[in-house]
């Protein structure tokens, strides 16, 4: 998108979060709050993104390294001062500035597109995203004149009793024409209870200069700002609903949405079924027609191919699981490559950490891992190989293809000439009287 810069305000401490972690780095469904604002700007094809940081700036800067431009607000004296901090960074830019708060993760692309379109169509000097709130507690109120024109925004702490009854609230999302906004910001003074430079005061100053001020409504849930752990929990519920709804629209079956957690970064193929009490965390890819859970935990950097079954109390992390494989009960699979059609028995443990580093295990195609097997990485189980129940395969002692191993430590019993068959029960002779 041409002639527009996204300016993300992420300098605040977030006192009500009661945390040493900067507010914008708190996690929501697998991603920091700030990541949602940056991602939204990128979805709009905005080429230049500048983030204003302040509290614990070194931590935030380290997270943002290589992602966006950064400018530091040295004195945390309000949102207007945050915008002024970016003036030198913008240089001779004369387009529009889209101001987004770094703590409003539920905002959708559609709402911002409407705001940008309205701003440009009407050739406005300022456009504001507003909402009609059922419970406007803590939010700035939009004040309009008798012709329905916006004349000011009043913060709740500075509002009169009559103004507090107004339901139209400010989202903190604006578009300003540059450089006019910087001429306005020079005239803002800290005449408020917090003695800060409010960006909202720019609205009333623009109105007094008869500037064109436009607005667009957004749904109330989209403008939820995260200022406390309670608000973070509420945002989590809303975001999880969005994630699960999106997956179900793509053909995934989720049996109990209130007993399922799926990360924002996860991707699941159609016709897969997610059973209750399943947790899918991080960058996970699950193929089509899989059966996951109940009580399964699938963690970051895991790739699961089509028609895989992962059952109860199984944890998989940093692993690739081939198509038609089964890991049904009480197992830990870490840093492992499981080839197609493998069968991992109940209680199998991949001992992937040697105290210094994580090591890889490879389980070959059509391998059969007996119940209670421990595989000490690094190790390879060959194609069609079998480990007996309770077997311990030690590091570096690879199991050749089509071989049966048993014992502690594992030793070769014999060649596996065919698939494992259940032994037939012996007939019991009746005792002679």
HUDAPE-V262446 format. One record per residue. N is the residue number from 0. RES is the residue in three letters. PSI is psi in whole degrees, -180 to 180 (* if undefined). Layout:
n->N res->RES psi->PSI
n->N res->RES psi->PSI
//
This chain:
n->0 res->UNK psi->127
n->1 res->UNK psi->157
n->2 res->UNK psi->34
n->3 res->UNK psi->138
n->4 res->UNK psi->136
n->5 res->UNK psi->126
n->6 res->UNK psi->113
n->7 res->UNK psi->123
n->8 res->UNK psi->113
n->9 res->UNK psi->36
n->10 res->UNK psi->-17
n->11 res->UNK psi->155
n->12 res->UNK psi->-37
n->13 res->UNK psi->59
n->14 res->UNK psi->-40
n->15 res->UNK psi->-11
n->16 res->UNK psi->-19
n->17 res->UNK psi->52
n->18 res->UNK psi->150
n->19 res->UNK psi->-14
n->20 res->UNK psi->132
n->21 res->UNK psi->139
n->22 res->UNK psi->-43
n->23 res->UNK psi->-9
n->24 res->UNK psi->4
n->25 res->UNK psi->146
n->26 res->UNK psi->136
n->27 res->UNK psi->109
n->28 res->UNK psi->41
n->29 res->UNK psi->-6
n->30 res->UNK psi->145
n->31 res->UNK psi->150
n->32 res->UNK psi->-43
n->33 res->UNK psi->-31
n->34 res->UNK psi->-33
n->35 res->UNK psi->-40
n->36 res->UNK psi->-43
n->37 res->UNK psi->-44
n->38 res->UNK psi->-37
n->39 res->UNK psi->-43
n->40 res->UNK psi->-39
n->41 res->UNK psi->-36
n->42 res->UNK psi->-29
n->43 res->UNK psi->4
n->44 res->UNK psi->32
n->45 res->UNK psi->121
n->46 res->UNK psi->-36
n->47 res->UNK psi->123
n->48 res->UNK psi->125
n->49 res->UNK psi->130
n->50 res->UNK psi->128
n->51 res->UNK psi->118
n->52 res->UNK psi->161
n->53 res->UNK psi->-83
n->54 res->UNK psi->132
n->55 res->UNK psi->46
n->56 res->UNK psi->-31
n->57 res->UNK psi->-38
n->58 res->UNK psi->-46
n->59 res->UNK psi->-41
n->60 res->UNK psi->-40
n->61 res->UNK psi->-39
n->62 res->UNK psi->-37
n->63 res->UNK psi->-6
n->64 res->UNK psi->123
n->65 res->UNK psi->-5
n->66 res->UNK psi->-50
n->67 res->UNK psi->170
n->68 res->UNK psi->149
n->69 res->UNK psi->140
n->70 res->UNK psi->142
n->71 res->UNK psi->130
n->72 res->UNK psi->107
n->73 res->UNK psi->-42
n->74 res->UNK psi->117
n->75 res->UNK psi->75
n->76 res->UNK psi->32
n->77 res->UNK psi->166
n->78 res->UNK psi->-32
n->79 res->UNK psi->-39
n->80 res->UNK psi->-34
n->81 res->UNK psi->-41
n->82 res->UNK psi->-41
n->83 res->UNK psi->-32
n->84 res->UNK psi->-30
n->85 res->UNK psi->0
n->86 res->UNK psi->-50
n->87 res->UNK psi->-34
n->88 res->UNK psi->-34
n->89 res->UNK psi->-23
n->90 res->UNK psi->-124
n->91 res->UNK psi->18
n->92 res->UNK psi->136
n->93 res->UNK psi->19
n->94 res->UNK psi->-142
n->95 res->UNK psi->147
n->96 res->UNK psi->118
n->97 res->UNK psi->115
n->98 res->UNK psi->120
n->99 res->UNK psi->137
n->100 res->UNK psi->141
n->101 res->UNK psi->-1
n->102 res->UNK psi->26
n->103 res->UNK psi->75
n->104 res->UNK psi->-12
n->105 res->UNK psi->-2
n->106 res->UNK psi->139
n->107 res->UNK psi->155
n->108 res->UNK psi->-40
n->109 res->UNK psi->-43
n->110 res->UNK psi->-41
n->111 res->UNK psi->-35
n->112 res->UNK psi->-41
n->113 res->UNK psi->-42
n->114 res->UNK psi->-47
n->115 res->UNK psi->-43
n->116 res->UNK psi->-44
n->117 res->UNK psi->-44
n->118 res->UNK psi->-44
n->119 res->UNK psi->-36
n->120 res->UNK psi->-38
n->121 res->UNK psi->-6
n->122 res->UNK psi->47
n->123 res->UNK psi->158
n->124 res->UNK psi->-27
n->125 res->UNK psi->136
n->126 res->UNK psi->139
n->127 res->UNK psi->136
n->128 res->UNK psi->120
n->129 res->UNK psi->174
n->130 res->UNK psi->155
n->131 res->UNK psi->110
n->132 res->UNK psi->134
n->133 res->UNK psi->-33
n->134 res->UNK psi->87
n->135 res->UNK psi->19
n->136 res->UNK psi->130
n->137 res->UNK psi->-3
n->138 res->UNK psi->149
n->139 res->UNK psi->143
n->140 res->UNK psi->142
n->141 res->UNK psi->122
n->142 res->UNK psi->125
n->143 res->UNK psi->156
n->144 res->UNK psi->-174
n->145 res->UNK psi->-11
n->146 res->UNK psi->16
n->147 res->UNK psi->18
n->148 res->UNK psi->140
n->149 res->UNK psi->128
n->150 res->UNK psi->-22
n->151 res->UNK psi->167
n->152 res->UNK psi->126
n->153 res->UNK psi->124
n->154 res->UNK psi->147
n->155 res->UNK psi->-40
n->156 res->UNK psi->-21
n->157 res->UNK psi->3
n->158 res->UNK psi->151
n->159 res->UNK psi->172
n->160 res->UNK psi->-42
n->161 res->UNK psi->-42
n->162 res->UNK psi->-32
n->163 res->UNK psi->-19
n->164 res->UNK psi->-9
n->165 res->UNK psi->135
n->166 res->UNK psi->-23
n->167 res->UNK psi->123
n->168 res->UNK psi->159
n->169 res->UNK psi->135
n->170 res->UNK psi->-18
n->171 res->UNK psi->9
n->172 res->UNK psi->124
n->173 res->UNK psi->161
n->174 res->UNK psi->127
n->175 res->UNK psi->145
n->176 res->UNK psi->130
n->177 res->UNK psi->136
n->178 res->UNK psi->9
n->179 res->UNK psi->-39
n->180 res->UNK psi->-36
n->181 res->UNK psi->-29
n->182 res->UNK psi->-34
n->183 res->UNK psi->-44
n->184 res->UNK psi->-28
n->185 res->UNK psi->-22
n->186 res->UNK psi->3
n->187 res->UNK psi->136
n->188 res->UNK psi->156
n->189 res->UNK psi->57
n->190 res->UNK psi->68
n->191 res->UNK psi->174
n->192 res->UNK psi->-32
n->193 res->UNK psi->-7
n->194 res->UNK psi->42
n->195 res->UNK psi->165
n->196 res->UNK psi->104
n->197 res->UNK psi->133
n->198 res->UNK psi->-26
n->199 res->UNK psi->-27
n->200 res->UNK psi->-22
n->201 res->UNK psi->-29
n->202 res->UNK psi->-48
n->203 res->UNK psi->-36
n->204 res->UNK psi->-40
n->205 res->UNK psi->-40
n->206 res->UNK psi->-41
n->207 res->UNK psi->-27
n->208 res->UNK psi->9
n->209 res->UNK psi->33
n->210 res->UNK psi->157
n->211 res->UNK psi->118
n->212 res->UNK psi->123
n->213 res->UNK psi->168
n->214 res->UNK psi->159
n->215 res->UNK psi->138
n->216 res->UNK psi->144
n->217 res->UNK psi->156
n->218 res->UNK psi->148
n->219 res->UNK psi->-38
n->220 res->UNK psi->-23
n->221 res->UNK psi->-24
n->222 res->UNK psi->11
n->223 res->UNK psi->117
n->224 res->UNK psi->143
n->225 res->UNK psi->106
n->226 res->UNK psi->-3
n->227 res->UNK psi->167
n->228 res->UNK psi->-30
n->229 res->UNK psi->-43
n->230 res->UNK psi->-33
n->231 res->UNK psi->-41
n->232 res->UNK psi->-40
n->233 res->UNK psi->-43
n->234 res->UNK psi->-36
n->235 res->UNK psi->-44
n->236 res->UNK psi->-44
n->237 res->UNK psi->-45
n->238 res->UNK psi->-40
n->239 res->UNK psi->-40
n->240 res->UNK psi->-42
n->241 res->UNK psi->-46
n->242 res->UNK psi->-48
n->243 res->UNK psi->-41
n->244 res->UNK psi->-41
n->245 res->UNK psi->-42
n->246 res->UNK psi->-41
n->247 res->UNK psi->-35
n->248 res->UNK psi->-25
n->249 res->UNK psi->-1
n->250 res->UNK psi->11
n->251 res->UNK psi->138
n->252 res->UNK psi->123
n->253 res->UNK psi->112
n->254 res->UNK psi->-34
n->255 res->UNK psi->97
n->256 res->UNK psi->-27
n->257 res->UNK psi->-8
n->258 res->UNK psi->31
n->259 res->UNK psi->135
n->260 res->UNK psi->127
n->261 res->UNK psi->127
n->262 res->UNK psi->152
n->263 res->UNK psi->-25
n->264 res->UNK psi->-3
n->265 res->UNK psi->153
n->266 res->UNK psi->132
n->267 res->UNK psi->135
n->268 res->UNK psi->160
n->269 res->UNK psi->153
n->270 res->UNK psi->9
n->271 res->UNK psi->150
n->272 res->UNK psi->128
n->273 res->UNK psi->115
n->274 res->UNK psi->163
n->275 res->UNK psi->153
n->276 res->UNK psi->37
n->277 res->UNK psi->137
n->278 res->UNK psi->122
n->279 res->UNK psi->110
n->280 res->UNK psi->138
n->281 res->UNK psi->-163
n->282 res->UNK psi->86
n->283 res->UNK psi->140
n->284 res->UNK psi->121
n->285 res->UNK psi->130
n->286 res->UNK psi->-163
n->287 res->UNK psi->152
n->288 res->UNK psi->36
n->289 res->UNK psi->161
n->290 res->UNK psi->114
n->291 res->UNK psi->122
n->292 res->UNK psi->-172
n->293 res->UNK psi->167
n->294 res->UNK psi->41
n->295 res->UNK psi->152
n->296 res->UNK psi->114
n->297 res->UNK psi->118
n->298 res->UNK psi->177
n->299 res->UNK psi->148
n->300 res->UNK psi->36
n->301 res->UNK psi->137
n->302 res->UNK psi->121
n->303 res->UNK psi->122
n->304 res->UNK psi->-172
n->305 res->UNK psi->148
n->306 res->UNK psi->40
n->307 res->UNK psi->144
n->308 res->UNK psi->122
n->309 res->UNK psi->116
n->310 res->UNK psi->-154
n->311 res->UNK psi->138
n->312 res->UNK psi->42
n->313 res->UNK psi->133
n->314 res->UNK psi->131
n->315 res->UNK psi->130
n->316 res->UNK psi->139
n->317 res->UNK psi->45
n->318 res->UNK psi->155
n->319 res->UNK psi->126
n->320 res->UNK psi->119
n->321 res->UNK psi->161
n->322 res->UNK psi->144
n->323 res->UNK psi->12
n->324 res->UNK psi->160
n->325 res->UNK psi->129
n->326 res->UNK psi->92
n->327 res->UNK psi->-32
n->328 res->UNK psi->133
n->329 res->UNK psi->55
n->330 res->UNK psi->155
n->331 res->UNK psi->121
n->332 res->UNK psi->105
n->333 res->UNK psi->135
n->334 res->UNK psi->54
n->335 res->UNK psi->145
n->336 res->UNK psi->114
n->337 res->UNK psi->115
n->338 res->UNK psi->173
n->339 res->UNK psi->149
n->340 res->UNK psi->21
n->341 res->UNK psi->153
n->342 res->UNK psi->116
n->343 res->UNK psi->116
n->344 res->UNK psi->165
n->345 res->UNK psi->138
n->346 res->UNK psi->13
n->347 res->UNK psi->135
n->348 res->UNK psi->128
n->349 res->UNK psi->111
n->350 res->UNK psi->86
n->351 res->UNK psi->-11
n->352 res->UNK psi->124
n->353 res->UNK psi->13
n->354 res->UNK psi->-18
n->355 res->UNK psi->-39
n->356 res->UNK psi->161
n->357 res->UNK psi->135
n->358 res->UNK psi->156
n->359 res->UNK psi->146
n->360 res->UNK psi->141
n->361 res->UNK psi->125
n->362 res->UNK psi->119
n->363 res->UNK psi->169
n->364 res->UNK psi->135
n->365 res->UNK psi->19
n->366 res->UNK psi->153
n->367 res->UNK psi->111
n->368 res->UNK psi->115
n->369 res->UNK psi->160
n->370 res->UNK psi->137
n->371 res->UNK psi->14
n->372 res->UNK psi->140
n->373 res->UNK psi->124
n->374 res->UNK psi->115
n->375 res->UNK psi->112
n->376 res->UNK psi->152
n->377 res->UNK psi->138
n->378 res->UNK psi->155
n->379 res->UNK psi->134
n->380 res->UNK psi->120
n->381 res->UNK psi->168
n->382 res->UNK psi->131
n->383 res->UNK psi->9
n->384 res->UNK psi->161
n->385 res->UNK psi->136
n->386 res->UNK psi->137
n->387 res->UNK psi->163
n->388 res->UNK psi->134
n->389 res->UNK psi->10
n->390 res->UNK psi->145
n->391 res->UNK psi->111
n->392 res->UNK psi->115
n->393 res->UNK psi->162
n->394 res->UNK psi->134
n->395 res->UNK psi->-9
n->396 res->UNK psi->73
n->397 res->UNK psi->146
n->398 res->UNK psi->120
n->399 res->UNK psi->157
n->400 res->UNK psi->146
n->401 res->UNK psi->42
n->402 res->UNK psi->146
n->403 res->UNK psi->128
n->404 res->UNK psi->148
n->405 res->UNK psi->164
n->406 res->UNK psi->178
n->407 res->UNK psi->109
n->408 res->UNK psi->166
n->409 res->UNK psi->141
n->410 res->UNK psi->154
n->411 res->UNK psi->127
n->412 res->UNK psi->-52
n->413 res->UNK psi->174
n->414 res->UNK psi->145
n->415 res->UNK psi->99
n->416 res->UNK psi->-17
n->417 res->UNK psi->-175
n->418 res->UNK psi->159
n->419 res->UNK psi->133
n->420 res->UNK psi->145
n->421 res->UNK psi->135
n->422 res->UNK psi->143
n->423 res->UNK psi->139
n->424 res->UNK psi->139
n->425 res->UNK psi->145
n->426 res->UNK psi->139
n->427 res->UNK psi->122
n->428 res->UNK psi->141
n->429 res->UNK psi->133
n->430 res->UNK psi->144
n->431 res->UNK psi->138
n->432 res->UNK psi->*
//
